[in-house]
Structure formats: structure tokens, C-alpha cells
Amino acid sequence: MKGYIKIDRSILENETLRNAQTMYLFLFLALNANWGETADGLKPGQLYVSINDLKKHIGISKPTITDRLQALEQAQIITRELSGKKLKITINKFIKFGHDTGKKSAEYRNPFGH
């Protein structure tokens, strides 16, 4: 996967993301989120993932992943819904501006409404 995301510095002020595991999980989700619409209906800022996938890539326990996802959802940073055996995760306020055209790439705008 190529490209980049931009993250507003105010992310450091968010109480939920002060937990290192939560921050790492959020960054993993943001970096793996789609930047364009897909054939399976995913929009920019969305991805399908399983708890097992997250455990494998992040290296923390399933209960901790579930707890951290819940914290992100309660802070309105993500929304999640079950889609078969996978979670469909939406990173709230993820905005697509273009790709590899000299324009801004996928950009994550301040998730906290500031």
C-alpha cells in the first residue's frame, strides 16, 4: 500500500488517544482505510477487518483490541458494524481529496471537531 495520510496535531490533545495501544490501533486503521470507493461498497475512510487480523498485525490481545475499539467508538473517532465475520470500520471525518495526481491524497481531518 502506497500513499500517506495527514493527521491534525490536535490528535495529541485527545484523551482517548493518549493510551499508546489506542493510538497505535487508530493509526493502523487510518493507514489501512480505503481512500476511494471500492466495488464492494466501501467509501473513503472505511475498511473491513477482523479482530484476529488486528491481533496479528498489532500484537495485542483480543480483549484489549475490543476494549480499545470501544473506546474509539465512544469518543466518536470511529463507528463499527458487523458485516459477516468482519467488522466494517468507518473512521469518522476521513476526507478524500485525490490520489497520485499532484493533489492532496487521503487526508484525515481533525476527528475532534476543533
C-alpha atoms as a printed R data frame, in Angstrom:
    type eleno elety resid chain resno       x       y      z
1   ATOM     1    CA   MET     A     1   0.000   0.000  0.000
2   ATOM     2    CA   LYS     A     2   1.372   3.379 -1.008
3   ATOM     3    CA   GLY     A     3   0.481   6.918 -0.122
4   ATOM     4    CA   TYR     A     4   0.133   8.904  3.002
5   ATOM     5    CA   ILE     A     5  -2.376  10.399  5.391
6   ATOM     6    CA   LYS     A     6  -2.293  13.733  7.151
7   ATOM     7    CA   ILE     A     7  -3.219  13.921 10.796
8   ATOM     8    CA   ASP     A     8  -4.086  17.103 12.641
9   ATOM     9    CA   ARG     A     9  -1.805  17.781 15.628
10  ATOM    10    CA   SER     A    10  -4.817  18.201 17.888
11  ATOM    11    CA   ILE     A    11  -4.935  14.404 17.928
12  ATOM    12    CA   LEU     A    12  -2.370  14.674 20.727
13  ATOM    13    CA   GLU     A    13  -4.905  16.535 22.859
14  ATOM    14    CA   ASN     A    14  -7.497  13.781 22.698
15  ATOM    15    CA   GLU     A    15  -7.830  11.926 25.998
16  ATOM    16    CA   THR     A    16  -8.786   8.627 24.342
17  ATOM    17    CA   LEU     A    17  -5.713   8.614 22.115
18  ATOM    18    CA   ARG     A    18  -3.312   9.225 24.992
19  ATOM    19    CA   ASN     A    19  -3.364   5.467 25.529
20  ATOM    20    CA   ALA     A    20  -0.497   4.098 23.398
21  ATOM    21    CA   GLN     A    21  -2.391   0.972 22.341
22  ATOM    22    CA   THR     A    22  -5.398   3.039 21.293
23  ATOM    23    CA   MET     A    23  -3.219   5.453 19.316
24  ATOM    24    CA   TYR     A    24  -1.438   2.590 17.554
25  ATOM    25    CA   LEU     A    25  -4.751   0.901 16.741
26  ATOM    26    CA   PHE     A    26  -6.170   4.174 15.396
27  ATOM    27    CA   LEU     A    27  -3.108   4.795 13.221
28  ATOM    28    CA   PHE     A    28  -3.234   1.234 11.900
29  ATOM    29    CA   LEU     A    29  -6.898   1.697 10.963
30  ATOM    30    CA   ALA     A    30  -6.309   5.120  9.382
31  ATOM    31    CA   LEU     A    31  -3.346   3.879  7.345
32  ATOM    32    CA   ASN     A    32  -5.287   0.868  6.092
33  ATOM    33    CA   ALA     A    33  -8.574   2.622  5.376
34  ATOM    34    CA   ASN     A    34  -9.717   2.968  1.772
35  ATOM    35    CA   TRP     A    35  -9.008   6.273  0.081
36  ATOM    36    CA   GLY     A    36 -11.501   5.736 -2.722
37  ATOM    37    CA   GLU     A    37 -14.794   3.946 -3.253
38  ATOM    38    CA   THR     A    38 -14.485   0.213 -3.874
39  ATOM    39    CA   ALA     A    39 -16.532  -2.351 -5.782
40  ATOM    40    CA   ASP     A    40 -17.738  -3.830 -2.504
41  ATOM    41    CA   GLY     A    41 -19.222  -0.501 -1.444
42  ATOM    42    CA   LEU     A    42 -16.526   0.777  0.908
43  ATOM    43    CA   LYS     A    43 -16.147   4.536  0.964
44  ATOM    44    CA   PRO     A    44 -13.106   6.646  1.839
45  ATOM    45    CA   GLY     A    45 -12.175   6.078  5.461
46  ATOM    46    CA   GLN     A    46 -13.726   2.608  5.672
47  ATOM    47    CA   LEU     A    47 -12.215  -0.850  5.911
48  ATOM    48    CA   TYR     A    48 -13.146  -4.420  6.687
49  ATOM    49    CA   VAL     A    49 -11.066  -6.093  9.376
50  ATOM    50    CA   SER     A    50 -11.387  -8.915 11.871
51  ATOM    51    CA   ILE     A    51 -10.271  -8.936 15.478
52  ATOM    52    CA   ASN     A    52  -7.884 -11.762 14.528
53  ATOM    53    CA   ASP     A    53  -6.346  -9.580 11.777
54  ATOM    54    CA   LEU     A    54  -5.828  -6.774 14.270
55  ATOM    55    CA   LYS     A    55  -4.324  -9.159 16.830
56  ATOM    56    CA   LYS     A    56  -1.912 -10.471 14.202
57  ATOM    57    CA   HIS     A    57  -0.789  -7.048 12.968
58  ATOM    58    CA   ILE     A    58  -0.849  -5.067 16.206
59  ATOM    59    CA   GLY     A    59   0.220  -7.757 18.664
60  ATOM    60    CA   ILE     A    60  -2.225  -7.105 21.486
61  ATOM    61    CA   SER     A    61  -4.851  -9.444 22.914
62  ATOM    62    CA   LYS     A    62  -8.381  -9.777 21.540
63  ATOM    63    CA   PRO     A    63  -9.991  -8.407 24.739
64  ATOM    64    CA   THR     A    64  -7.673  -5.369 24.624
65  ATOM    65    CA   ILE     A    65  -8.437  -4.768 20.941
66  ATOM    66    CA   THR     A    66 -12.164  -4.962 21.647
67  ATOM    67    CA   ASP     A    67 -11.776  -2.568 24.578
68  ATOM    68    CA   ARG     A    68  -9.719  -0.088 22.525
69  ATOM    69    CA   LEU     A    69 -12.192  -0.219 19.612
70  ATOM    70    CA   GLN     A    70 -14.978   0.503 22.075
71  ATOM    71    CA   ALA     A    71 -13.025   3.485 23.442
72  ATOM    72    CA   LEU     A    72 -12.518   4.842 19.903
73  ATOM    73    CA   GLU     A    73 -16.219   4.417 19.189
74  ATOM    74    CA   GLN     A    74 -17.304   6.075 22.434
75  ATOM    75    CA   ALA     A    75 -15.057   9.024 21.592
76  ATOM    76    CA   GLN     A    76 -16.790   9.176 18.169
77  ATOM    77    CA   ILE     A    77 -13.486   8.666 16.353
78  ATOM    78    CA   ILE     A    78 -14.759   5.526 14.605
79  ATOM    79    CA   THR     A    79 -18.006   3.716 14.028
80  ATOM    80    CA   ARG     A    80 -18.167  -0.025 13.568
81  ATOM    81    CA   GLU     A    81 -20.714  -2.513 12.385
82  ATOM    82    CA   LEU     A    82 -20.585  -6.251 11.961
83  ATOM    83    CA   SER     A    83 -20.531  -7.396  8.342
84  ATOM    84    CA   GLY     A    84 -20.414 -11.181  8.228
85  ATOM    85    CA   LYS     A    85 -17.319 -12.299 10.116
86  ATOM    86    CA   LYS     A    86 -15.567  -8.956  9.678
87  ATOM    87    CA   LEU     A    87 -16.023  -5.540 11.209
88  ATOM    88    CA   LYS     A    88 -16.766  -2.659  8.912
89  ATOM    89    CA   ILE     A    89 -14.973   0.266 10.496
90  ATOM    90    CA   THR     A    90 -15.522   3.860  9.451
91  ATOM    91    CA   ILE     A    91 -13.033   6.474 10.539
92  ATOM    92    CA   ASN     A    92 -15.194   9.498 11.149
93  ATOM    93    CA   LYS     A    93 -14.319  12.680  9.237
94  ATOM    94    CA   PHE     A    94 -11.913  10.902  6.864
95  ATOM    95    CA   ILE     A    95 -11.872  13.007  3.702
96  ATOM    96    CA   LYS     A    96 -10.670  12.013  0.237
97  ATOM    97    CA   PHE     A    97  -9.092  14.712 -1.926
98  ATOM    98    CA   GLY     A    98  -7.493  12.702 -4.732
99  ATOM    99    CA   HIS     A    99  -4.615  10.340 -5.380
100 ATOM   100    CA   ASP     A   100  -1.256  10.482 -7.184
101 ATOM   101    CA   THR     A   101  -2.309  13.465 -9.275
102 ATOM   102    CA   GLY     A   102  -0.278  16.108 -7.507
103 ATOM   103    CA   LYS     A   103  -3.350  16.942 -5.463
104 ATOM   104    CA   LYS     A   104  -3.793  16.193 -1.793
105 ATOM   105    CA   SER     A   105  -4.024  12.487 -1.051
106 ATOM   106    CA   ALA     A   106  -6.284  10.818  1.504
107 ATOM   107    CA   GLU     A   107  -6.412  13.174  4.421
108 ATOM   108    CA   TYR     A   108  -7.537  12.672  7.962
109 ATOM   109    CA   ARG     A   109  -9.056  15.863  9.257
110 ATOM   110    CA   ASN     A   110  -9.300  16.710 12.918
111 ATOM   111    CA   PRO     A   111 -11.506  13.966 14.379
112 ATOM   112    CA   PHE     A   112 -12.494  16.030 17.365
113 ATOM   113    CA   GLY     A   113 -14.465  18.838 15.805
114 ATOM   114    CA   HIS     A   114 -11.926  21.597 16.510
